Each structure stands twice: as structure tokens, then as C-alpha cells.
Amino acid sequence: MVTADGPGAPGRGDRTAAEARDDGMTVRRAVLSAAHVDAAEARKTEFTEPFQDLITRYAWGEIWTRPGLDRRMRSAVTLTALVARDHWDEFAMHVRAARRNGLSAEEIQEILLQVAIYLGVPTANHAFAVAEEQLARYEQEDGSSPSSR
């Protein structure tokens, strides 16, 4: 049901919660990595399960599967939003996700330069440090070069 950039708009309103969850899990695995999702699922408890279901169905199954933006653009927007709110753990995870979604290290650098102007130099300084660490981690895990897409 999920295409490379999400299912088509027709019939989206007719999807069941289970279909949204299935689509969300597919996209979540593609964007964050199967290993990350497997670890998150293994940590899930009776208490956290409703939240995990919520984010899988809505964030991943409804928003990330919409046809209006491709995953590269969604990653760019997500990185900016996470920096703006000082959500550094999520930002770190989404730097690697952005690389998986096809953003180059240079494009991430440009996003952070843009962020510096609108969100401030101290925030961007921290974002650059986190991003550099995560880009190195991505390259080590995935065996790609710093500028490869």
C-alpha cells in the first residue's frame, strides 16, 4: 500500500486504523531503520504501547505517507522543527534518517546554515555538533562517504 513517497490521495480517508498502522510501520522502518524500530518495539511496555501506536499510526502512517511532500523535504522540515524546539535526541535520530531519505551531508549543512539565521547562532552551533557526530555515525554504520547521497 505504501509507495516510495507515500500512497496516493484517493481513498486515504477510507483506510482503517490497522492500515494506517501498517503503512506507518513500513515508513518508520524505511526512514529510521529496521534496527531502530525493532529496538523501540522491544522496549515497548504496556504503559508506552498506546503512545507507540499513536505515533506509528499518525506521525508515520498519516503524515509521513501523505503525497504532498517527498521524504527528502519532510526530513528537511523535520530537522528544522526539531532544532527550533531543542529536541536534540530526536534531531540526532533524524539526521541519520535524513541521510537515509536521500539528503546529502552538504544539504544538511545548508539546512543548518539556514537555521542559524532564523533560530540563532548558539542553537545552530549545537545543531552542527550533533549533526556532525550523527553523520559520522551514519557513515560508519552504512559505509557511505560523507558527501554521498
N, C-alpha and C positions, 0 to 999 in steps of 0.2 A: 504494500500500500504506500510506502514511503519512497519517493524518488530522491535523486541526488540532492535536490534543494527543497524537497517537501511535496506533499500531494497537491493536486490541483484544487482550485477553489470550489468547483461544483461539488455539491454533496457533502461538504465539510460539516454542515450543521446536522447531518443525519448520522454522524459517527457516534458510536456508543462510547461510554467511559472506558471500556476494555480496549476498544480500537485506539482511542487516544493514548491510553497507557502503552499499548504495544508499539504504536508509532513513536511515542516518546522514548521508550526504551531503546528502540533502534537508533534514533538520532542521538540520544545520550551516549550510547556506546561508540558511535562513529565520531562524535565530537570530543568526548572526554577520554575515551579509550575503554576498551572492554575490561582491562585490568583495573582501572579506576572504579568503574561501575560495579564490578564483581566485589571489590573491597568494600565499597559503600553498602552493597546489598548484604554482605557478610556481617557488617556492623549493625545492621538494622535490628531494632528491638521492637517489642510490642508497643512501646511508648513512641518510638520515632517512625514506625511504619506509616501512620496516616500522613505525616509530613513528606516522607519519601514518595508516597503515592501522589500527593498533591503536586510536587514539583515535576514528577515524571509525566503526569497527565497534562498539566497546564503549561509549565515552562517549556518542557521538551516536546510534548505531544500536541499542543495547540499553538504556541508562539514560534518555536524553532522550526516547525513544519509548515508555516504559512508560506505561500508562494511569492509574497511581495518583495522579499529581500533574500539574496543568496546567503549562504553560510559565511562567506568572507565578510560581507557587510554586517551581518549580525555579530560576528566576532569583533569587528571594529567598534561598533556601538557598545557592545558589552564591556570591552576593555575600558572605554571612556567612562561608562557609568560606574564601573567598579572602582576606578581611580577617584572619581568625583565623590564617592561615598566612603573612601578609605577602607574598602573591603579587600584587604591585602591577601588573605588566604585564597579567596575566590579569584582575585586578579591573577595570582600566580598560576592557579589551575587553568585559567582561561588564556594565559599567554601560550601555554602548550597547546590548548585547544585551537587557538587562532592559527598556529603553525599547521596543525592537522587539517584545518579548514582552508589552507592554501595561502595564508598571509605570509609574506617573507619577513625575515628579521628586519630588513630595511623598511618595510611598510609599518611594522610595529613601532620602529623608531620614529617614523613620521607621525604616527598617531600620538606618541608621547610628546613630541615637539609641539604638536597642536594643543595637546592637553596643557602643556606648560604655559601657554599664552592665556588660556581661558580658566585654568584652575590654580595656577600659581607654580612658581619655581620650586618651593620646598616639596610640594606634593609630587611634581614631576620628577624631582631628584630621587625621591624614594621609589617611584614607579620605575625609573630607569634601573635602579639597583635590583629590584625584584625581577624585572623583565630579563635583565642580563643573566641572572642566576638561572631563571627558568628556561631561557633559550639554550643555555649550555646544557641543562638537564635534558631538554628535548633532543638536542643533537646527540648526546651520549646515549639516550635510550633508543632513538630511532635511527642513529647512524647517518644523519644527514649533515651537510655542510652549513655553516652559518647563514649563507645567503641563498641557499636552495629553497625552492618552493615546495 
